[in-house]
Amino acid sequence: MRKIKTLKKNYEFKNVLTKGKFYIGNQITIYITKNDVDYNIIGIAVSSKTCNAIKRNKIKRLIRENYRLIKQDLKVGYNIVFLWNKKDKVENASFNSIKQDMLKLLKRAEII
């Protein structure tokens, strides 16, 4: 099983968030910039004000799994940051709702 490349440093997230284009969905917001490598690098952020650590990690796992399932359909060479919308309730976070939101945003960004 191949591991998903992720953004780890704070300056990497800031670079994508300040210079990238953003697309807002119902549950997630994505920020996208180009990178100079032949694979995509993702970052996932859920605010600590949203909920406790258990629920934040569940949301991150759902986003990561949805990305893993659709990554073969995506164009390569992008940094993608997924942010959870604080206004949406955590109880509404389900696998299918995140998948639909993610597909809609990535199509709008013309990455699929």
N, C-alpha and C positions, 0 to 999 in steps of 0.2 A: 504494500500500500504506500503510495507516494504521499508525502507530507505537503500540506498547503503552505506556501511561502507567506509570511506575515510581516507586517510592519511592527517593529518593537520599540523603537526609540521615540521620544517625545517630539524631536525635531522632524522626524519622518512624518508623523501625523500632522504637525503644524504646516509642513510644506504642502501636503495634499489639501488640507482644509483651507489654506489661504490662496493657493494658486489654482485649485481645481474647480471644475464646473460641478454644480450640485443639482440634484433632482430630488424633489420631496414627494414622498408617498404617504400612505395612511399610517403605517407603522414604522417605516425606516426611511432614512435619508441617505443618499449615496453621494460621495464626492469622488471625482475621477480626474486623474492626471496621467499623462503619458510617461513611461519610463523607457530606458534604453536597453532593456533586456527582452528576451523572447519568452517571457512568462509573466503572469499577473501576480501582483503582490497585494494582499488584502489586509485591512485593519478593521477591527470591530470594537466599538466603544458604546458602553451603556453607562449612563450617569449614576453615581451612587445615590443621588437624591431620588431616583426613580423607585427603587425597592432595595431589599436586602441582597446580600451576596449570593444566596442560593438561587433566587429568581433571576438575578443578572447573569449568572453563569448558565442558567437554562436558556435564556434568550440568546446568549452567545453561541451555545451549542446548536440551537435551531438554525441560526443564521449560517454558521459554518457548515452544517450538514446540507442545507439548501444550496449553498455555493458549491460544495463538492459535487452535487448531483448535476449542476448545470454548467460547470466550468469547461467541459469539453466543447460546448456550443459557443463559448465566448471568444472574441478576438483577443490576441495576446499583446502584451506590451503596455499594460496599464497598472497604475496604483489605484486601488479602490478602497475607500473607507466607508463602512456601514455604521450609521449612528441610529440608535433607537430613539423614537419620538417620545419625549417625556410626557406629552399630553395624552398619549394612548395608554390605556390600562394594561398592566402586565398580564392580567387574567385573559385578555383577548389574544395573547401570543399563542398561536397554534402553528403547527408545521405548514399546513396548507395556506393559511392567511399570509404568512411570511413569504412563502414561495410565490404566491400570486403577486404580492407587492414587489418582490425582488424582480420577477420577470417583467412586470410592467415598467419598472424604472430602467432596467437594463435595455429594454427595447427602445424606450424613449431616448436613452443615451446613445443608441445605435452601436452597441457593443455586441449584441447577439446577431 
